[in-house]
Amino acid sequence: MISIITSLFNSEIYIKRYSKHLLRVIKYLNKRQVNYEVIIITNYPSKEEKTELYRLNSLIKNCKIIEVERETLYTSWNRGIKVSKGNAITFWNVDDIRFGKAIIKGERLIKKGADIIYFSFIMIWKHKYFRYLPIYRIAIIKPPRFSIQRNEEGMIGGPFFMFNSKILENVGYFDEQFKVVGDYDWFIRAGRKGIKFLSSFLLAGLYIKQGTALSGGSNNCIHKVENQVLYRRFNLRDKLEKLTSEEKEILKMYKI
């Protein structure tokens, strides 16, 4: 079984598009008789979000909606994992678009022995403005072949990775204190545990980089500090940077 997990917060501007593409992928999976479940953790949902989510719940045969108070992304991911039944787990961010073919391939590779699969994807971001019109750039991001060094230089898994649920016994869950780098931390831990990684050039989806997202540039202070937490945690001395007094105060809030 494939478990598709989504965490939502303040998603009104994305929820209709997310629903449209989720239903498209579900139709693709149903047509190919793939066993799946959808788990949506919605953080303090608005009336509009609730309406759309419960419409989805009525249209998808195996869908679970969990309402929670505000929590970190990685807390929601862990919550979804703990109620999931699939051997293949993947995350779908509400502002991204997924392709069903890659989801099916990921499960097949897991059945053949892979522990973590990460894919090529299309990235779209707002490059600049021409007068008042935004100009977007599009790039295909191809996954590097796995090595411990590459895995620790940066988050190589991209936004559309999948993994075998059994490896949680060895790697553990995502670190819930993080706002941005919990997946990067988890990938480093997995790499050091000797987990089997596999990259695929199959396009898994569209990653739409938002300027308002934590990792999209509007909160570089938190992103920078959280990276420094990881570099200290894993003794990556060559990546350590000098922090401002403000950043040092934020650093104190994290457990290394």
BELNOR-V252189 format. One record per residue. PHI is phi as a letter, one per 30 degrees, with the letter a starting at -180 (NA if undefined). Layout:
PHI, PHI
This chain:
NA, c, c, c, c, b, c, b, a, h, c, e, d, c, d, d, d, e, e, e, d, d, d, d, d, d, d, d, d, d, d, c, h, c, d, b, b, c, b, c, c, c, d, h, d, d, d, d, d, e, e, d, d, d, d, e, e, d, c, c, d, b, b, b, c, b, c, b, d, d, b, d, e, d, d, d, e, d, d, d, e, d, c, d, c, d, d, c, c, b, c, b, d, d, c, c, b, c, c, d, d, d, d, d, d, e, d, d, d, d, d, d, k, d, c, b, b, b, b, d, a, c, c, b, b, d, d, a, c, c, h, c, c, d, c, c, c, b, b, c, c, c, d, d, d, d, a, e, d, d, d, c, d, a, d, d, d, i, d, b, d, b, b, d, e, d, d, d, d, c, d, j, d, d, d, d, d, d, c, b, c, d, d, d, e, d, d, d, d, d, d, d, d, i, d, d, c, b, c, b, d, d, d, c, l, c, c, c, d, c, d, c, d, e, c, c, k, d, b, d, d, d, d, d, d, d, d, d, d, d, d, d, d, c, h, c, d, d, c, d, b, d, c, d, d, d, d, d, d, d, e, d, d, c, c, c
